[in-house]
Amino acid sequence: EIIIPKPASFKDKDQQEVLLIIRPEHLTIQEGGDYKGKVHKIHFQGHQSLIEVKLSDGFHVWLYADGYRRLNLNEKIQFSINYSRVYCLDEI
C-alpha cells in the first residue's frame, strides 16, 4: 500500500481519498526507500528500462531504471516517490 501525505492545498481538508497520477519517472529505486516491492516485469528500452513492481498488497507500480542496471524478476527492491511531482486528478 502506498500512502502519500495530503498536500495542504486540498480544497476539502476532511476528504480522505483521492485519485492520483504518479508517472514512472517520479519513482526512484533507492536503498532505504519508503516503499518496497518485487520486480514483476522488465521492459528494456535501450538507455532505460521500464520496471513493473508488484507491491505486497497486489497493486503494481511502474518506474524507470537506467538501462545498464541489472535487475532480476522477483528481486526485492526499495523505492521512493518524488511527492512534489504527484498529480491529484480528482478528489473523490
WONORKA-V189832 format. One record per residue. RES is the residue in three letters. SS is DSSP state (a for helix, b for strand, c for the rest). PSI is psi in degrees with one decimal (NA if undefined). Layout:
BEGIN
res->{RES:RES}
ss->{SS:SS}
psi->{PSI:PSI}
END
This chain:
BEGIN
res->{GLU:ILE:ILE:ILE:PRO:LYS:PRO:ALA:SER:PHE:LYS:ASP:LYS:ASP:GLN:GLN:GLU:VAL:LEU:LEU:ILE:ILE:ARG:PRO:GLU:HIS:LEU:THR:ILE:GLN:GLU:GLY:GLY:ASP:TYR:LYS:GLY:LYS:VAL:HIS:LYS:ILE:HIS:PHE:GLN:GLY:HIS:GLN:SER:LEU:ILE:GLU:VAL:LYS:LEU:SER:ASP:GLY:PHE:HIS:VAL:TRP:LEU:TYR:ALA:ASP:GLY:TYR:ARG:ARG:LEU:ASN:LEU:ASN:GLU:LYS:ILE:GLN:PHE:SER:ILE:ASN:TYR:SER:ARG:VAL:TYR:CYS:LEU:ASP:GLU:ILE}
ss->{c:c:c:c:c:c:c:c:c:c:c:c:c:c:c:c:c:b:b:b:b:c:c:a:a:a:b:b:b:c:c:c:c:c:b:b:b:b:b:b:b:b:b:b:c:c:c:b:b:b:b:b:b:b:c:c:c:c:c:b:b:b:b:b:b:b:c:c:c:c:c:c:c:c:c:b:b:b:b:b:b:c:a:a:a:c:b:b:b:b:b:c}
psi->{136.7:120.9:125.5:134.9:138.2:126.2:149.6:-17.2:-3.7:138.3:-48.8:103.6:-22.6:-9.6:129.9:-26.5:138.5:160.2:122.1:150.0:122.3:112.8:147.7:-32.5:-7.4:9.8:138.7:128.4:129.3:125.3:134.2:13.2:163.6:-21.4:155.1:151.8:-177.3:141.6:121.0:-42.7:152.9:123.3:97.2:129.7:26.1:-104.0:-11.0:165.0:140.9:118.4:126.1:123.7:128.9:125.5:165.5:-24.4:5.4:-12.9:156.8:144.2:160.3:143.0:160.6:145.3:153.0:143.1:-26.8:-11.0:127.4:119.0:152.0:150.3:141.0:5.5:134.8:131.1:161.8:147.2:162.3:160.0:134.4:94.6:-28.9:-11.5:12.9:132.7:131.7:111.2:-36.9:142.2:128.6:NA}
END
